[in-house]
Amino acid sequence: MTEETVTIREARAHLADRINLAEEGTPTVITRNGTPVAAVVPIADFEALEEAADVMLAREAEAVLAENGPTVTMAELLADLFTERGEGAA
């Protein structure tokens, strides 16, 4: 699959074209100052990536549980998530 690369300015000016390309199966990489920062991809590719990430995280969790590794409560997990977000926003 061939991808297209455009600047943020080009992507903004032609967003509908980028979406149409994604719909047809061609991703667009968006760059800022020559560095890739985002992508417009076909939804099927995005969903496959999310599913693969979910499977990987589930396997990691199963491995931790199988080794009697540490577990956390949902409250602890949420507290950690909100603490991380608060630190990143500062």
C-alpha positions as CSV (number, residue, x, y, z in Angstrom):
1,M,0.0,0.0,0.0
2,T,1.4,3.4,-1.0
3,E,0.9,6.3,1.3
4,E,0.8,10.0,0.6
5,T,2.6,12.6,2.7
6,V,1.5,16.2,3.1
7,T,2.1,19.1,5.4
8,I,-0.5,20.2,8.0
9,R,-1.3,23.2,5.8
10,E,-1.9,20.9,2.8
11,A,-4.0,18.5,4.8
12,R,-6.1,21.3,6.3
13,A,-6.7,22.8,2.8
14,H,-7.7,19.5,1.3
15,L,-9.1,17.4,4.2
16,A,-12.0,16.1,2.1
17,D,-9.5,14.8,-0.5
18,R,-7.4,13.1,2.3
19,I,-10.6,11.5,3.7
20,N,-11.6,10.2,0.2
21,L,-8.1,8.7,-0.2
22,A,-8.4,7.0,3.1
23,E,-11.8,5.7,2.2
24,E,-10.3,4.2,-1.0
25,G,-7.5,2.5,1.1
26,T,-4.7,5.0,0.8
27,P,-3.4,6.5,4.1
28,T,-2.0,10.0,4.3
29,V,0.9,10.9,6.6
30,I,0.8,14.5,7.9
31,T,4.0,16.2,8.7
32,R,5.0,19.3,10.7
33,N,8.4,20.7,9.8
34,G,9.2,17.5,7.9
35,T,8.4,15.2,10.8
36,P,5.4,12.8,10.7
37,V,2.9,13.8,13.4
38,A,-0.4,12.2,12.4
39,A,-2.1,10.0,9.8
40,V,-5.5,9.8,8.1
41,V,-6.0,6.1,7.6
42,P,-8.8,3.8,6.4
43,I,-11.1,3.0,9.3
44,A,-10.5,-0.7,8.8
45,D,-6.8,-0.2,9.4
46,F,-7.5,1.9,12.5
47,E,-9.9,-0.7,13.9
48,A,-7.4,-3.5,13.2
49,L,-4.7,-1.5,15.1
50,E,-7.0,-1.0,18.0
51,E,-7.9,-4.7,18.1
52,A,-4.3,-5.7,17.9
53,A,-3.4,-3.4,20.8
54,D,-6.3,-4.8,22.9
55,V,-5.1,-8.4,22.2
56,M,-1.6,-7.5,23.2
57,L,-2.7,-5.8,26.4
58,A,-4.9,-8.8,27.3
59,R,-2.0,-11.2,26.7
60,E,0.3,-9.1,28.9
61,A,-2.4,-9.0,31.7
62,E,-2.9,-12.8,31.4
63,A,0.9,-13.3,31.7
64,V,1.1,-11.1,34.8
65,L,-1.8,-13.0,36.4
66,A,-0.3,-16.4,35.5
67,E,2.9,-15.4,37.3
68,N,0.9,-14.2,40.3
69,G,2.1,-10.7,39.6
70,P,0.7,-7.6,41.2
71,T,-2.9,-6.6,40.6
72,V,-4.6,-3.3,41.2
73,T,-8.2,-2.3,41.8
74,M,-10.2,-0.3,39.3
75,A,-10.0,2.7,41.8
76,E,-6.2,2.5,41.8
77,L,-6.0,2.2,38.1
78,L,-8.2,5.3,37.6
79,A,-6.3,7.2,40.2
80,D,-3.0,6.5,38.4
81,L,-4.5,7.5,35.0
82,F,-5.8,10.8,36.3
83,T,-2.5,11.5,38.1
84,E,-0.6,10.9,34.9
85,R,-2.9,13.2,32.9
86,G,-2.6,15.9,35.5
87,E,1.2,15.7,35.4
88,G,1.3,15.8,31.6
89,A,-0.9,18.9,31.5
90,A,1.4,20.9,33.7
